[in-house]
Amino acid sequence: MNSPILTRILWVRGLRAFGDGYVSLLLPVYLIELGMNPFQVGTITTATLIGSGIVTLLAGFQAYRFTYKTLLLAATALMAATGFSFAAITEFWPLLLVAFVGTLNPSSGDVSLFLPLEHAVLSRFVSDRQRTAVFVRYSMVGALVAAAGALAAGLPDFAAASIQIDARDALQAMFVLYGIIGLLCAAIYATLPEETGSTETGAVNKTRPAPLKKSGKIVYTLAALFSLDAFGGGFVVQAMLALWLFQKFQLSISMAIFFWTGIFSALSYLAAIRIANRFGLINTMVFTHLPANVLLILIPFMPTLGWAIALLLIRSGLSQMDVPARSSYVMAIVPAAERAAAASMTSVPRSLASAAGPFLAGYLLSISSFGWSLVIAGGLKIIYDLLLLRMFRTVKPPEEGHLNG
């Protein structure tokens, strides 16, 4: 649990989460500042998800040809290039291209190329009993620092007011910072051993990752289910949720709402460990997710901003408990050599299947401020929860042999 490799991964996770925390909120504001409409904002957001999904899929299935260190360094280089390009380019079509090939994350969660690589590395040096706790720590670091990043989204407004800097220049500076964060991540990953991954005794593991073979059927089934969940989630990625709050209630992104939703999500991870140990990973994923999705459906019907924020906060305390449980579950039920491919195949839906959501949400916002995207997202996610429970409640990871049912 205190491995130097784990420490470095957590440092990078935190740095990336900070960048994602403010970029997910500033992206729609920056694009509108450039003169784009909600439909164009949704289109660029969709492009980021499609591009991330394709790159992540390729990385997962080609990981066996390279060391994890090589792929992680390539990902950090792409992150730096994305930030600097967004700061320098202001036209729709070039930005659409950069969004497609880059690493921008319009969601409050991690949908990037880094995810399957880091998950595979983490799973290679912990025992079955430790695995969920490690993923909880990984997710918690991401949520807490992303919350701080959400607060940092108010820096452009502060700079514009206090030192009279142009609003567009202030926003572009935040994308330059995103590129610098990518370089810092590269500096950390450059210190990893060439063959990254450890055994429980601390020795370097020379076994290279492999493509899906033994676990193909179960991974593809999970990927299909996660696709349904991600498709629903695409309607409420943080960038589009921020745009809905602004359009419906004139809530400025400088407000601390996304900081507190991040804090609530992070604290919920601590409960996820106890719930998973007591009731199992699948039950944790389903029975914390269901009430969160009911709340999501109810939010557009709230008469005031206060009620909408209250439900958002309660939902944030429930909706993310499934994240470390899902990651741990996938890593537990596949052979060790196939974990990179499995993580990629099951995380790609976070990008590809969710890609249509922002596009459709942007269209819905252009014709109504009601919040139809939240209702659609909640309904699709409830269907996913019920299907997951029915199909996988009897497929248990090794550490759950003592659980009944």
C-alpha positions as CSV (number, residue, x, y, z in Angstrom):
1,M,0.0,0.0,0.0
2,N,3.0,2.3,0.5
3,S,4.9,1.4,-2.7
4,P,6.9,4.2,-4.4
5,I,5.1,3.2,-7.6
6,L,1.7,3.7,-5.9
7,T,2.9,7.1,-4.6
8,R,3.9,8.3,-8.0
9,I,0.6,7.1,-9.6
10,L,-1.3,9.0,-6.9
11,W,0.7,12.2,-7.5
12,V,-0.1,12.0,-11.2
13,R,-3.7,11.2,-10.5
14,G,-3.9,14.3,-8.3
15,L,-2.3,16.6,-10.8
16,R,-4.5,15.3,-13.6
17,A,-7.6,15.6,-11.4
18,F,-6.8,19.2,-10.7
19,G,-6.5,20.0,-14.4
20,D,-9.7,18.1,-15.2
21,G,-11.5,19.8,-12.3
22,Y,-11.3,23.2,-13.8
23,V,-11.1,22.3,-17.5
24,S,-14.5,20.5,-17.3
25,L,-16.1,23.8,-16.1
26,L,-14.1,26.3,-18.1
27,L,-14.4,24.4,-21.4
28,P,-18.0,25.6,-22.1
29,V,-17.3,29.1,-20.8
30,Y,-14.2,29.4,-23.0
31,L,-16.0,28.2,-26.1
32,I,-18.9,30.6,-25.5
33,E,-16.3,33.4,-25.0
34,L,-15.0,32.5,-28.4
35,G,-18.4,33.1,-29.8
36,M,-19.7,29.5,-30.1
37,N,-23.3,28.4,-29.3
38,P,-24.5,25.6,-27.0
39,F,-24.7,23.2,-29.9
40,Q,-21.1,23.8,-30.9
41,V,-20.1,23.4,-27.3
42,G,-21.8,20.0,-27.2
43,T,-20.2,19.0,-30.5
44,I,-16.6,19.8,-29.2
45,T,-17.4,18.0,-25.9
46,T,-18.6,15.0,-27.9
47,A,-15.4,15.1,-29.9
48,T,-13.2,14.9,-26.8
49,L,-15.1,11.8,-25.6
50,I,-14.9,10.0,-29.0
51,G,-11.3,10.7,-29.4
52,S,-10.4,9.7,-25.9
53,G,-12.3,6.4,-26.4
54,I,-10.5,5.5,-29.6
55,V,-7.1,6.3,-28.2
56,T,-7.8,4.5,-24.9
57,L,-9.0,1.4,-26.8
58,L,-5.9,1.3,-29.0
59,A,-3.7,1.7,-25.9
60,G,-5.4,-1.1,-24.0
61,F,-5.1,-3.6,-26.9
62,Q,-1.6,-2.6,-27.9
63,A,-0.2,-2.3,-24.4
64,Y,1.4,-5.7,-24.7
65,R,3.8,-4.4,-27.3
66,F,5.2,-1.7,-25.0
67,T,6.1,-1.1,-21.4
68,Y,3.6,0.8,-19.3
69,K,6.1,3.5,-18.7
70,T,6.4,4.2,-22.4
71,L,2.6,4.5,-22.8
72,L,2.2,6.7,-19.8
73,L,4.9,9.1,-21.0
74,A,3.2,9.2,-24.4
75,A,-0.1,10.1,-22.7
76,T,1.5,12.9,-20.7
77,A,3.0,14.3,-23.9
78,L,-0.4,14.3,-25.5
79,M,-1.9,16.0,-22.5
80,A,0.7,18.8,-22.7
81,A,0.1,19.3,-26.4
82,T,-3.7,19.5,-25.8
83,G,-3.4,22.2,-23.3
84,F,-1.1,24.4,-25.3
85,S,-3.1,23.9,-28.5
86,F,-6.4,25.0,-26.8
87,A,-4.7,28.1,-25.5
88,A,-3.4,29.0,-29.0
89,I,-6.4,28.1,-31.2
90,T,-9.7,30.0,-31.3
91,E,-11.5,28.6,-34.4
92,F,-14.2,26.0,-34.2
93,W,-13.0,23.4,-36.7
94,P,-9.3,23.4,-35.5
95,L,-10.5,23.1,-31.9
96,L,-12.8,20.3,-32.9
97,L,-9.8,18.4,-34.3
98,V,-7.6,19.1,-31.2
99,A,-10.5,18.0,-29.0
100,F,-10.7,14.7,-30.9
101,V,-7.1,13.8,-30.7
102,G,-6.3,15.3,-27.3
103,T,-6.9,14.4,-23.6
104,L,-9.4,17.1,-22.4
105,N,-11.9,15.6,-20.0
106,P,-15.3,17.2,-19.9
107,S,-16.5,14.9,-17.2
108,S,-16.1,15.0,-13.4
109,G,-14.7,11.4,-13.7
110,D,-11.6,10.1,-15.4
111,V,-12.3,9.1,-19.0
112,S,-8.7,9.4,-20.3
113,L,-6.0,7.3,-21.8
114,F,-4.3,7.2,-18.4
115,L,-7.1,5.1,-16.8
116,P,-6.5,1.6,-18.1
117,L,-2.7,1.9,-17.8
118,E,-2.8,3.1,-14.2
119,H,-5.4,0.6,-13.2
120,A,-3.3,-2.3,-14.6
121,V,-0.2,-1.1,-12.8
122,L,-2.0,-0.6,-9.5
123,S,-3.5,-4.1,-9.7
124,R,-0.1,-5.8,-10.2
125,F,1.3,-5.1,-6.8
126,V,-1.5,-5.5,-4.3
127,S,-3.3,-8.6,-2.9
128,D,-7.0,-9.3,-3.6
129,R,-7.8,-8.0,-0.1
130,Q,-6.0,-4.8,-0.7
131,R,-7.2,-4.1,-4.2
132,T,-10.5,-2.4,-3.5
133,A,-8.8,-0.2,-0.8
134,V,-6.1,0.9,-3.3
135,F,-8.7,1.8,-5.9
136,V,-10.7,3.7,-3.2
137,R,-7.5,5.7,-2.4
138,Y,-6.9,6.3,-6.2
139,S,-10.5,7.5,-6.7
140,M,-10.5,9.6,-3.5
141,V,-7.3,11.4,-4.4
142,G,-8.9,12.2,-7.8
143,A,-12.2,13.4,-6.3
144,L,-10.6,15.6,-3.6
145,V,-8.1,17.3,-5.9
146,A,-10.7,17.6,-8.7
147,A,-12.8,19.5,-6.1
148,A,-10.0,21.9,-5.6
149,G,-9.7,22.2,-9.4
150,A,-13.4,23.2,-9.6
151,L,-12.6,26.0,-7.2
152,A,-9.7,27.1,-9.4
153,A,-12.3,27.5,-12.2
154,G,-13.1,30.8,-10.6
155,L,-9.5,32.2,-11.1
156,P,-10.2,33.7,-14.5
157,D,-13.1,35.8,-13.1
158,F,-10.9,36.8,-10.2
159,A,-8.0,37.8,-12.5
160,A,-10.3,39.8,-14.7
161,A,-11.7,41.7,-11.8
162,S,-8.5,42.2,-9.8
163,I,-5.8,42.9,-12.3
164,Q,-8.0,43.9,-15.3
165,I,-6.8,41.1,-17.5
166,D,-9.0,40.3,-20.5
167,A,-11.4,37.4,-19.9
168,R,-10.3,35.5,-22.9
169,D,-6.6,35.8,-21.9
170,A,-7.4,34.6,-18.4
171,L,-9.2,31.5,-19.8
172,Q,-6.4,30.8,-22.2
173,A,-3.9,30.9,-19.3
174,M,-5.8,28.1,-17.6
175,F,-5.3,25.9,-20.7
176,V,-1.6,26.8,-20.7
177,L,-1.5,25.6,-17.0
178,Y,-3.2,22.4,-18.2
179,G,-0.3,21.8,-20.6
180,I,2.2,22.5,-17.9
181,I,0.5,19.9,-15.6
182,G,1.0,17.4,-18.4
183,L,4.7,18.2,-18.4
184,L,4.9,17.7,-14.6
185,C,3.1,14.4,-14.9
186,A,5.7,13.3,-17.5
187,A,8.5,14.3,-15.1
188,I,7.1,12.0,-12.4
189,Y,6.5,9.1,-14.8
190,A,10.0,9.4,-16.2
191,T,11.2,8.2,-12.8
192,L,9.3,4.9,-13.0
193,P,11.2,1.6,-13.6
194,E,11.4,0.6,-17.2
195,E,9.2,-2.4,-16.5
196,T,6.6,-0.9,-14.3
197,G,4.7,-3.3,-12.0
198,S,5.4,-5.1,-8.8
199,T,4.7,-8.4,-7.1
200,E,3.5,-8.5,-3.5
201,T,7.1,-9.0,-2.4
202,G,8.3,-5.9,-4.2
203,A,10.3,-7.5,-7.0
204,V,9.9,-6.1,-10.5
205,N,7.5,-8.2,-12.5
206,K,8.7,-8.8,-16.0
207,T,5.4,-10.2,-17.3
208,R,4.2,-8.1,-20.1
209,P,0.5,-7.3,-20.6
210,A,-1.5,-9.4,-23.1
211,P,-4.6,-8.9,-25.3
212,L,-7.9,-10.3,-24.3
213,K,-8.2,-14.1,-24.7
214,K,-9.4,-16.0,-21.6
215,S,-11.6,-13.2,-20.3
216,G,-13.0,-11.9,-23.6
217,K,-16.6,-13.0,-23.2
218,I,-17.1,-11.6,-19.7
219,V,-15.2,-8.4,-20.5
220,Y,-17.3,-7.7,-23.6
221,T,-20.5,-8.2,-21.7
222,L,-19.4,-5.8,-19.0
223,A,-18.3,-3.3,-21.6
224,A,-21.8,-3.5,-23.2
225,L,-23.4,-2.8,-19.8
226,F,-20.9,0.0,-19.0
227,S,-21.7,1.5,-22.4
228,L,-25.3,1.9,-21.4
229,D,-24.4,3.6,-18.2
230,A,-21.9,5.8,-20.0
231,F,-24.4,6.8,-22.6
232,G,-26.7,8.0,-19.9
233,G,-23.8,9.7,-18.2
234,G,-22.9,11.6,-21.3
235,F,-26.0,13.7,-20.9
236,V,-24.8,15.0,-17.6
237,V,-21.0,15.4,-18.0
238,Q,-19.8,18.2,-15.7
239,A,-19.3,20.6,-18.6
240,M,-22.9,20.2,-19.8
241,L,-24.3,20.2,-16.2
242,A,-22.6,23.5,-15.5
243,L,-24.0,24.9,-18.7
244,W,-27.6,23.8,-17.7
245,L,-27.2,25.4,-14.2
246,F,-26.1,28.6,-15.9
247,Q,-28.9,28.6,-18.4
248,K,-31.6,27.5,-15.9
249,F,-30.6,29.4,-12.8
250,Q,-27.8,31.8,-14.0
251,L,-25.4,30.0,-11.6
252,S,-21.9,31.2,-12.3
253,I,-19.1,28.7,-12.5
254,S,-17.3,30.7,-9.8
255,M,-19.8,29.3,-7.3
256,A,-18.5,26.5,-5.2
257,I,-21.1,23.9,-6.0
258,F,-18.8,21.6,-7.9
259,F,-16.2,21.8,-5.2
260,W,-18.7,20.5,-2.7
261,T,-20.0,17.8,-5.0
262,G,-16.4,16.7,-5.4
263,I,-15.9,16.6,-1.6
264,F,-19.1,14.6,-1.1
265,S,-18.0,12.1,-3.7
266,A,-14.6,11.8,-2.1
267,L,-16.0,11.1,1.3
268,S,-18.4,8.5,-0.1
269,Y,-15.4,6.4,-1.2
270,L,-14.6,5.7,2.5
271,A,-18.0,4.2,2.9
272,A,-17.5,2.2,-0.3
273,I,-14.8,0.0,1.3
274,R,-17.0,-1.0,4.2
275,I,-20.0,-1.6,2.0
276,A,-18.0,-3.7,-0.5
277,N,-16.4,-5.8,2.2
278,R,-19.8,-6.5,3.8
279,F,-22.1,-6.9,0.7
280,G,-19.8,-7.4,-2.2
281,L,-18.6,-5.3,-5.2
282,I,-21.7,-5.8,-7.4
283,N,-24.1,-5.0,-4.7
284,T,-22.1,-1.9,-3.8
285,M,-22.2,-0.8,-7.5
286,V,-25.9,-1.3,-7.9
287,F,-27.5,-0.3,-4.6
288,T,-25.6,3.0,-4.2
289,H,-26.2,3.9,-7.8
290,L,-29.9,3.3,-8.0
291,P,-31.0,6.0,-5.5
292,A,-28.5,8.5,-7.0
293,N,-30.2,8.0,-10.4
294,V,-33.6,8.6,-9.0
295,L,-32.4,11.9,-7.5
296,L,-30.9,12.8,-10.9
297,I,-34.4,12.5,-12.5
298,L,-35.9,14.6,-9.8
299,I,-33.5,17.6,-10.1
300,P,-35.1,19.3,-13.1
301,F,-38.4,19.3,-11.3
302,M,-37.0,21.3,-8.3
303,P,-38.6,24.8,-8.2
304,T,-35.6,26.7,-6.9
305,L,-31.8,26.6,-7.2
306,G,-31.5,25.7,-3.6
307,W,-33.5,22.5,-4.0
308,A,-31.6,21.6,-7.2
309,I,-28.2,22.1,-5.4
310,A,-29.4,20.0,-2.4
311,L,-30.3,17.1,-4.6
312,L,-27.0,17.4,-6.5
313,L,-25.1,17.2,-3.3
314,I,-27.0,14.2,-2.0
315,R,-26.6,12.5,-5.3
316,S,-22.8,13.2,-5.3
317,G,-22.6,11.4,-2.0
318,L,-24.0,8.2,-3.6
319,S,-23.3,8.2,-7.3
320,Q,-19.5,7.7,-7.3
321,M,-19.3,4.8,-4.8
322,D,-19.5,2.4,-7.7
323,V,-16.3,3.8,-9.3
324,P,-13.6,2.1,-7.2
325,A,-15.9,-0.9,-6.9
326,R,-16.2,-1.2,-10.6
327,S,-12.4,-0.8,-11.2
328,S,-11.6,-3.4,-8.5
329,Y,-14.2,-5.8,-9.9
330,V,-12.9,-5.8,-13.4
331,M,-9.3,-6.2,-12.3
332,A,-10.4,-9.1,-10.0
333,I,-12.2,-11.3,-12.5
334,V,-9.6,-11.3,-15.4
335,P,-6.1,-12.8,-15.6
336,A,-3.3,-10.5,-14.5
337,A,-1.8,-10.3,-18.0
338,E,-5.0,-9.2,-19.6
339,R,-5.8,-6.4,-17.1
340,A,-4.6,-3.5,-19.4
341,A,-6.8,-4.7,-22.2
342,A,-9.8,-5.4,-19.9
343,A,-9.4,-2.0,-18.2
344,S,-9.3,-0.4,-21.6
345,M,-12.3,-2.3,-23.0
346,T,-14.4,-1.5,-20.0
347,S,-13.3,2.1,-19.7
348,V,-13.7,3.1,-23.3
349,P,-17.5,3.3,-22.9
350,R,-16.7,6.2,-20.6
351,S,-15.7,8.0,-23.8
352,L,-17.3,6.4,-26.8
353,A,-20.7,5.5,-25.6
354,S,-21.0,8.8,-23.7
355,A,-19.9,10.8,-26.7
356,A,-23.4,11.3,-28.1
357,G,-24.7,12.6,-24.8
358,P,-23.1,16.1,-24.8
359,F,-24.1,16.5,-28.4
360,L,-27.8,15.7,-27.6
361,A,-27.7,17.6,-24.3
362,G,-26.5,20.7,-26.2
363,Y,-29.3,20.3,-28.6
364,L,-31.9,19.9,-25.8
365,L,-30.5,23.0,-24.0
366,S,-30.8,25.0,-27.2
367,I,-34.6,24.3,-27.3
368,S,-35.4,24.1,-23.6
369,S,-33.9,24.9,-20.2
370,F,-36.0,22.3,-18.4
371,G,-33.3,19.7,-17.9
372,W,-34.5,16.8,-20.1
373,S,-31.0,15.6,-20.3
374,L,-31.0,14.8,-16.6
375,V,-34.2,12.9,-16.8
376,I,-32.9,10.8,-19.8
377,A,-29.6,10.2,-18.0
378,G,-31.3,8.9,-14.8
379,G,-33.6,6.6,-16.7
380,L,-30.8,5.0,-18.7
381,K,-28.6,4.5,-15.7
382,I,-31.4,2.8,-13.7
383,I,-31.8,0.3,-16.6
384,Y,-28.1,-0.3,-16.4
385,D,-28.2,-1.0,-12.7
386,L,-30.9,-3.5,-12.9
387,L,-29.2,-5.4,-15.8
388,L,-25.9,-5.5,-14.0
389,L,-27.4,-6.9,-10.9
390,R,-29.3,-9.6,-12.8
391,M,-26.3,-10.7,-15.0
392,F,-23.4,-10.5,-12.6
393,R,-24.7,-11.0,-9.0
394,T,-23.3,-14.6,-9.0
395,V,-19.9,-13.7,-10.6
396,K,-17.8,-13.0,-7.5
397,P,-14.1,-11.9,-7.3
398,P,-11.7,-14.2,-5.3
399,E,-12.0,-12.2,-2.0
400,E,-15.8,-12.7,-1.9
401,G,-15.9,-16.4,-1.5
402,H,-17.2,-16.0,2.0
403,L,-20.3,-14.0,0.9
404,N,-23.6,-15.8,0.4
405,G,-26.0,-15.2,-2.5
